[in-house]
Amino acid sequence: MRVTRGFKGNKASLPSKPCAVCGRPMSWRRTWAKNWDDVRYCSEACRRRRAKAP
């Protein structure tokens, strides 16, 4: 018997928001469930490119 993991619903209904650096839409991920309000960047590359506060 094969056990599969993952989301088996309609992914279009998941919340999304734009990346603070590049503006690409980010879809909700299970790993971000606890801190979805704090997620601002779509990738580690965008996190490194963010504007540094002087």
Z-matrix of the N, CA and C atoms (Angstrom, degrees):
N
C 1 1.449
C 2 1.525 1 109.35
N 3 1.307 2 116.06 1 131.41
C 4 1.455 3 121.45 2 -177.79
C 5 1.522 4 110.27 3 -97.26
N 6 1.324 5 116.08 4 129.72
C 7 1.455 6 121.05 5 179.22
C 8 1.521 7 108.02 6 -103.90
N 9 1.333 8 116.01 7 124.22
C 10 1.458 9 120.09 8 178.26
C 11 1.508 10 109.31 9 -111.81
N 12 1.315 11 115.41 10 148.35
C 13 1.458 12 121.23 11 178.09
C 14 1.510 13 108.30 12 -121.01
N 15 1.294 14 115.53 13 157.93
C 16 1.452 15 119.01 14 176.54
C 17 1.509 16 112.50 15 126.71
N 18 1.291 17 114.21 16 177.18
C 19 1.458 18 122.25 17 -177.51
C 20 1.515 19 109.60 18 -81.41
N 21 1.319 20 116.22 19 130.28
C 22 1.456 21 120.13 20 -178.61
C 23 1.523 22 111.80 21 -119.73
N 24 1.313 23 117.26 22 26.92
C 25 1.452 24 120.44 23 -178.94
C 26 1.512 25 111.68 24 -114.38
N 27 1.303 26 115.75 25 -158.72
C 28 1.451 27 122.26 26 -179.50
C 29 1.528 28 109.62 27 -86.63
N 30 1.317 29 117.61 28 106.06
C 31 1.458 30 121.52 29 -176.75
C 32 1.522 31 112.37 30 -69.40
N 33 1.315 32 117.82 31 -20.93
C 34 1.454 33 120.77 32 178.23
C 35 1.528 34 111.61 33 -67.81
N 36 1.318 35 117.57 34 -21.32
C 37 1.459 36 120.61 35 -178.65
C 38 1.526 37 112.81 36 -87.73
N 39 1.340 38 117.88 37 -3.57
C 40 1.455 39 120.88 38 178.57
C 41 1.526 40 109.70 39 -74.21
N 42 1.340 41 117.15 40 149.28
C 43 1.465 42 118.76 41 179.15
C 44 1.528 43 111.15 42 -68.54
N 45 1.318 44 115.80 43 154.88
C 46 1.458 45 120.73 44 176.42
C 47 1.520 46 108.48 45 -144.83
N 48 1.333 47 115.53 46 162.03
C 49 1.456 48 121.69 47 176.28
C 50 1.518 49 108.33 48 -155.74
N 51 1.345 50 118.01 49 158.95
C 52 1.464 51 120.29 50 -176.53
C 53 1.530 52 111.83 51 -80.31
N 54 1.313 53 115.85 52 150.62
C 55 1.458 54 122.80 53 174.57
C 56 1.526 55 107.82 54 -69.24
N 57 1.332 56 117.53 55 140.93
C 58 1.457 57 121.88 56 -178.19
C 59 1.522 58 112.70 57 -69.85
N 60 1.330 59 118.78 58 -19.88
C 61 1.461 60 121.80 59 -177.82
C 62 1.524 61 112.10 60 -100.04
N 63 1.326 62 117.25 61 -56.75
C 64 1.468 63 120.46 62 -173.05
C 65 1.523 64 112.96 63 -98.17
N 66 1.319 65 118.87 64 -17.00
C 67 1.452 66 121.77 65 177.90
C 68 1.527 67 114.88 66 84.08
N 69 1.331 68 117.91 67 0.13
C 70 1.472 69 120.17 68 177.83
C 71 1.522 70 110.10 69 -66.66
N 72 1.322 71 117.12 70 145.17
C 73 1.471 72 118.81 71 177.75
C 74 1.521 73 111.35 72 -72.37
N 75 1.325 74 116.36 73 134.83
C 76 1.461 75 122.29 74 176.81
C 77 1.516 76 107.39 75 -108.78
N 78 1.303 77 117.47 76 129.52
C 79 1.457 78 121.64 77 176.37
C 80 1.522 79 109.47 78 -90.84
N 81 1.311 80 115.60 79 149.90
C 82 1.450 81 122.24 80 179.38
C 83 1.517 82 110.62 81 -59.20
N 84 1.308 83 117.08 82 139.18
C 85 1.463 84 122.93 83 177.03
C 86 1.519 85 109.29 84 -126.15
N 87 1.291 86 115.82 85 150.28
C 88 1.458 87 120.53 86 -179.16
C 89 1.530 88 111.56 87 -59.24
N 90 1.339 89 117.01 88 -36.01
C 91 1.467 90 119.82 89 -179.87
C 92 1.524 91 111.99 90 -67.61
N 93 1.338 92 117.41 91 -21.06
C 94 1.454 93 121.54 92 178.22
C 95 1.526 94 112.08 93 -95.66
N 96 1.303 95 119.08 94 7.43
C 97 1.468 96 122.22 95 -173.59
C 98 1.527 97 112.69 96 -58.26
N 99 1.319 98 117.60 97 -41.93
C 100 1.465 99 120.74 98 -176.26
C 101 1.518 100 113.28 99 -76.89
N 102 1.341 101 117.81 100 -23.46
C 103 1.461 102 119.50 101 -177.27
C 104 1.525 103 112.65 102 -132.55
N 105 1.313 104 117.94 103 37.09
C 106 1.465 105 122.13 104 -178.36
C 107 1.530 106 111.63 105 -57.46
N 108 1.325 107 118.28 106 -35.85
C 109 1.462 108 121.16 107 -179.71
C 110 1.530 109 112.08 108 -67.75
N 111 1.331 110 117.64 109 -25.04
C 112 1.459 111 122.24 110 -178.34
C 113 1.523 112 113.51 111 -92.48
N 114 1.323 113 118.72 112 -12.00
C 115 1.468 114 122.05 113 -179.26
C 116 1.521 115 108.67 114 -71.24
N 117 1.349 116 116.33 115 124.52
C 118 1.462 117 120.48 116 -177.27
C 119 1.521 118 112.93 117 -123.54
N 120 1.321 119 118.37 118 -21.61
C 121 1.457 120 122.06 119 -173.40
C 122 1.520 121 111.00 120 -120.88
N 123 1.338 122 116.10 121 143.58
C 124 1.461 123 120.52 122 -177.07
C 125 1.524 124 112.35 123 -80.91
N 126 1.321 125 117.57 124 -21.38
C 127 1.457 126 120.26 125 -176.74
C 128 1.524 127 110.52 126 -153.50
N 129 1.300 128 115.17 127 170.19
C 130 1.459 129 120.56 128 176.71
C 131 1.531 130 110.41 129 -66.75
N 132 1.331 131 117.52 130 -32.68
C 133 1.467 132 121.23 131 177.47
C 134 1.530 133 110.85 132 -62.22
N 135 1.319 134 117.45 133 -43.49
C 136 1.467 135 120.67 134 178.39
C 137 1.524 136 110.80 135 -67.88
N 138 1.305 137 117.27 136 -35.34
C 139 1.467 138 120.62 137 177.34
C 140 1.530 139 110.11 138 -61.69
N 141 1.334 140 117.25 139 -39.09
C 142 1.463 141 121.22 140 179.18
C 143 1.529 142 111.83 141 -72.02
N 144 1.339 143 117.63 142 -29.67
C 145 1.464 144 122.23 143 -178.24
C 146 1.523 145 113.54 144 -86.39
N 147 1.314 146 118.35 145 -2.71
C 148 1.463 147 120.11 146 -176.59
C 149 1.522 148 110.33 147 -60.05
N 150 1.313 149 115.00 148 155.61
C 151 1.469 150 120.71 149 -179.75
C 152 1.512 151 109.36 150 -69.01
N 153 1.283 152 115.73 151 126.19
C 154 1.471 153 120.84 152 178.65
C 155 1.519 154 109.33 153 -82.16
N 156 1.315 155 116.59 154 132.69
C 157 1.458 156 121.06 155 177.77
C 158 1.538 157 109.22 156 -79.09
N 159 1.339 158 117.89 157 130.69
C 160 1.471 159 119.11 158 -178.57
C 161 1.506 160 112.21 159 -73.15
